[in-house]
Every structure is written in C-alpha cells, then in structure tokens.
Amino acid sequence: MSGEAFAAYGARLSIDLDALCDNWRHLRGRLASGDCGAVVKADAYGLGAAQVAPALYRAGCRQFFVAHLNEGIVLRPLLPADATLSVLHGAHPGSEAEFVRHGLQPVLNSLPQVAAWRALAGRLGRPLPAILQIDTGMARLGLDAGEFAQLLASADGLAGIELRCLMSHLVSAEDPATPINRRQLADFRAALARLPGVKASLANSSGIFLGADYHFDLVRPGAALYGVAPVAGQANPLRPVVRLQGKVLQIRRIAAGTAVGYSHTWTAGRDSRLATLAVGYADGYLRSLSNRGVARCDGVALPLVGNISMDTLIVDITELPEGRLGEGDYVDLADPVNGVDAIAGRAGTIGYEILTSLGRRYARSYLGAAEDDALAA
Ligand SMILES: Cc1ncc(COP(=O)(O)O)c(C=O)c1O
C-alpha cells in the first residue's frame, strides 16, 4: 500500500508472514514425527485467513482448521486440493451435503452428527472422511465417555465413515503444572486404544510444549503461530507477527491540572504535550486499556491517558523531544516490545482476544512469504 493510500486510514497494521511461517516451522520442529496443522478460524485469529493459510501452505502445512462451515467454504478455493480443511463445529443437521460439495471435512462432535454423516455416506455409496472428537475435560464439544462407548457398541457405529483421526482438546495446556493435562492424556489414550490403527490429535499450541506424549499424529496450533506465548510465565520462543501503528491527528499542550477525555478520568500532573491518535475501541483497541495501555516511539513508552473513545485515543508524549511528532506521524500501539501478550496483560484479557479484536478499519499490509510456484501448480 502506498503512502497516499495509508493516509486514508487511522492506523497501519502490518502482518509479517515470514514470522508466521517461521513460527509454524518452529512448532513443527518440536515434533519427532506427525503433522503440524494450523488453526485459521476467526479469519486466522483476526490476521486474514486468505493471506495466512496460503502462506502456511507454501511453508508446508497441509492440515487446516476453521470453526464454521462458512469459514471453510470461503477458504477452500484459496488452498490447493491436497490441503485438508476441517470444520471444528461439525456438520449441523441438514448441512452435510455442503461439506461434500465444498470438499470440507467435519469434526463430528455428537452422536446425531455421526449418524447424519454415516447416512450421507450410505446414500452416496462411498466412504466419507471425518474427524471424531471426544470430550476429555472441556465439557464443550465432542462425545462424552458414555456416548463414545455407545458408538463403539452399536452395530453400524462408524460404518461408511473414513475415520481420519480421533481428537480431543486440552483444557489448560498453557499451565504445565496442572494435573488436568495428564488426566486428559490418560483418558484420550484409553479411548484411542479402542480404535486400533486410528490416528490421533490432542495438542493445541501450548499442548505442543507439554512434550512428545501429547503430540500423537497431528497437532493443531493456532495462537502460537500468531506470536502468542504458549507457556504461562516462560519466555516466548515465537516471533511477533503483528505491528500496529496509530496515526497522529493532533498535538496539543495542556497545563498541569487539565483533565482529559470522556468523564475526565485522567488529570495532568504537570504541563504536558498530548497526541491524539486515530484509533479507538471501534477498531478493537479495547476500552479497558484506558489509562493502562502504552504507545511507543523511538523506544520511549508513552502512556495512554484518559478514556479511549470510539475513534480516538490520547497519548502523553511529554517525554519525547519537542517537535518529534506532528500530525500524520505514526506511533506504535503494538510492536515486538509491546506485543499482544503485554497488551492483553494491561487490558485484563488474553492475547487471543487482542488479536481477534483487531479492527477492520486498519490499513493492512502483509510482509514477506513471497509467493513461489507451489500454489500455482
Ligand atoms: C479444537 C481446537 N483445537 C485447536 C485450537 C487452537 O488452540 P490454540 O490457539 O490455543 O493453539 C483451538 C482454538 O481454540 C480449538 O478450539
């Protein structure tokens, strides 16, 4: 995007596809065997599935996951036929034929979903691929222990279903110390033992860092690909992927004692210089960062002051040299030092929510991961 084109926007969001692909390679490098997939639901955690998924394909990824059928329908034409695209929410009643039409693989989460998929395979007269999810602790999606036993005991159970994988999802993988991890692993292994020869998938990003016991045949990282720290309280080995720069709309001087912004939640303790940036909560810059967030310029941390508005926020730039910033200049709102986890910490949330809230109004640019011939082939 040219400088002129950027001028039409309040902020620039750059997404580093080389860093993203390096992160995928890092995660794959932690596996002794098996495949490293990629979770690209929610528009690749807000970063743009149309750019992220093809870049990961070029890096070697062949297993992709979205949440909704519609996400799969949109993404499928952007990936070559040898990429598998699985829909985590499974096939809702009546939507099964859409999966076949669009070349999508459902994650079957309930007995009715299994029955409907089996019935469609029967009608089409050929096996249909699927992943089966069992619940080992989330109590969210997947067959519980009783339903799993019922499925295995029934005569037609998985007839006509080409079971590509048994999967489950970890509750607290980011906390290696919690006994829930081992309990889920044991339950998952016990279930898998009842389906000899079937492949298995348990680990999300953090699960990969729990060690080889958790890797099985396929891992499903999402957040770590996008730079979120996988292990609570430990150094993050992954590269930051996003940089957000907000545009200065106006610079002003205020006297000590001047109150700032809606509801006057901050009052200057000294004569100050302020910069108003063209980013607000309508851009996904969370209002909970009011008086908590920081911007950065030339390595200087600049506090956000006053309440964040819908389209603007105010930064105290008194610590910067006079004249350093003017209208139309940019300051960093997310960068490698002030990354998604740091921002999340200040906002009282998790890096996932910071990413998936990233605004649609930003001028987006994608860096790196130059196209090669792999996709054109
Ligand atoms: C079933 C499932 N697998 C994998 C993931 C990826 O998890 P993470 O982003 O923590 O790597 C998710 C995301 O929530 C998920 O729901």
The ligand as a MOL file (V3000), in Angstrom:
LIG
                    3D

  0  0  0     0  0            999 V3000
M  V30 BEGIN CTAB
M  V30 COUNTS 16 16 0 0 0
M  V30 BEGIN ATOM
M  V30 1 C -10.4260 -27.6490 18.9370 0
M  V30 2 C -9.3260 -26.6620 18.8730 0
M  V30 3 N -8.1030 -27.0800 18.5160 0
M  V30 4 C -7.0560 -26.2180 18.4540 0
M  V30 5 C -7.2220 -24.8720 18.7540 0
M  V30 6 C -6.0380 -23.9510 18.7080 0
M  V30 7 O -5.7370 -23.5320 20.0020 0
M  V30 8 P -4.5370 -22.5180 20.2810 0
M  V30 9 O -4.9200 -21.2470 19.6350 0
M  V30 10 O -4.5070 -22.4120 21.7640 0
M  V30 11 O -3.3120 -23.1200 19.7000 0
M  V30 12 C -8.4740 -24.4110 19.1220 0
M  V30 13 C -8.6470 -22.9860 19.4560 0
M  V30 14 O -9.3410 -22.5800 20.3240 0
M  V30 15 C -9.5620 -25.3130 19.1810 0
M  V30 16 O -10.7870 -24.9110 19.5360 0
M  V30 END ATOM
M  V30 BEGIN BOND
M  V30 1 1 1 2
M  V30 2 1 2 3
M  V30 3 2 2 15
M  V30 4 2 3 4
M  V30 5 1 4 5
M  V30 6 1 5 6
M  V30 7 2 5 12
M  V30 8 1 6 7
M  V30 9 1 7 8
M  V30 10 2 8 9
M  V30 11 1 8 10
M  V30 12 1 8 11
M  V30 13 1 12 13
M  V30 14 1 12 15
M  V30 15 2 13 14
M  V30 16 1 15 16
M  V30 END BOND
M  V30 END CTAB
M  END
